[in-house]
Amino acid sequence: MCISLWKYDRGWGQVYCNLTFKGTADSFTAMLNVIKPSSGSSVAIIGTGVVGLAALMALKMSKTTPQTVIAVDIVPERLELAKSLGASHTTNSRQTPDLQKSLMEITKGEGVDGCIDLTGRPDVVKSLLKVIAKKGKVVTVGVSDVSSLRDLSYGTELIV
């Protein structure tokens, strides 16, 4: 993971834009080149802000479309936007706090083939690793502390 930080004389607003652009590129690339969704697969995007929506929009450019696209967030307006951009399912994790249970119900117990976490929260990544399908992938964009993930041994691929 790489973050480009440039100091501008005009204030922090432009630095924020620079970081946001980097994040959108990361999530877009992760969806197309790492998760590589296939027809009939399922993907989950955890966090549907600007960076998460970029991952969702990447699906529109994919040659194959996953059967199930799950968007998870705590902001209802973001979830509505995700639905309008192609999410087949949305989950408000503030109203439905058990992320594992929600994802397993949506995938009918099969688990998710590919997940992109944009929260940066290690507890979310650990939850995703418990609901990932066989040979599934979890990609985290913006994880805050990679050292907290050292004890993971789920046999799935975690890409940071």
N, C-alpha and C positions, 0 to 999 in steps of 0.2 A: 504494500500500500504506500502511496506517495502523496504527499500534500504539498502543493505549491503555495507559498505565502509571499506575497509581494507587498512592500510598503509603498503606499501612495500618499502624496501630499494632500490629497483631497479628503482624507478621513477614512474611517473604517468601512463605510458602505461599499467601496470598491473592492476592498480586501474580501469582504463577505461574498460579493459577487464572484470573485475569483475562486474562492473555496467551493461555492455552490456549483460553478461550472465544472470543476474537477470532480465533484461528487456525482454530478449527472453523467459525466462521461464514464466514470467507474461503474455505475449501476447499469447503464446502457450496455456497456461492453460485457459486464458480468452476465447479463441475461442472454445475450446472443452468443458469446464465445465460451462461457464456462458452463452455464446451466444448459444451454442448447436445447430448448424445449422441443418436444416432438408431438406429433398428433396423438391425442389420447392421453397425454401426460398431464400432470398437475403442477402448478407453480404457486408459490405464495410470496407476496411482497409485504413485508412487515414495516410499515411506515410509509404513508402515501403523501408525503410532502413533495417538494420539487424533485428531489433525487429519486424517490420511489416512483413518482409518475413517469420519470424518464425510463425506468426499467419496464414499466407497463407499456409505454409507447414503443419500446424496442420490440415488443411482441408483434406490433403491427408490421414491422419490417422483416420479421422472421418468415422463413419459407414455410414453416409448419406452425400451426396454432395449437397450443395446448387445449385440452378439453375443459380443464378447470383452472381458472385464474382467481386466486383468492387475494383480496386486498384487506389489510388489517391496519387500523388506526384508531385514535381516540377522538378524532374530529369528524363529526357527521358530514360536514361539507366536503371534506377531502374524500370521504368514502363515496359520496354521490358523484363527484368528479371522476373517481376511479371507475365507478360503474359505467359512466358515460363513455369512458375510454376503453372499455372492453372487459372489465372485471366481471366474472360470472357470479362471484360471491363476495360479500363484504362482511367483515366482523368488526364491531366496535369493541375493542379490548377493555374499555372502561366499563361497558355494560356486561361484557362476557369475559371476565378476567382469566378463565381457564383456557389459555391459548391452545394447549395440547388437545384438550377435549374437543374444542371447536374445530380444529383442523382435522382431527380424526373423524369427526362426524361428517364433515363436508366431503372428505375423501372416502367415506364408507369403510373406514378402518384400514385402507390401503396405505395411508401415509402420503406425504407430499414428495414429488420427484425432485423438485428444486425450490429452494427458498433463498430469498435475498432479505437480509436483516439490515435495516437502516436506522435502528434505534441506538446502536452502540452499547447496548446493555448486555453484559455477559449472561445474565439469567435468562434473557430471551433466546440467546444463541443456544444455551443448554437445553431449553425447552424444544427448540427446533430440531436439535439432534435426536430428540426422543420420538419425533413424529416423522422423520424422514424415511422415505421408502427405500427398499434395497437398491443399492447403487445410486442413491440420491445424493444431492449436493446442497450444502449450506454455504452461502457466501455472505460475509459481513462487510459492509462498507461503513467505515467510521467507528470501528470498535474502540472503546475508550481504554481498555486495559487488557492486552493480549495475555499477560501473565496469569490472569484469573482463569484462563481457559486451558492451562497446562495439564490439568488433571483429567482431561477428556480422553476417553478411550472407547468410543461408541462404534468404531469401525466404519464410520462414514467420512466423507471428505469435507474438511473445513477449509475454506479459502479466505485468507485475510488480506 
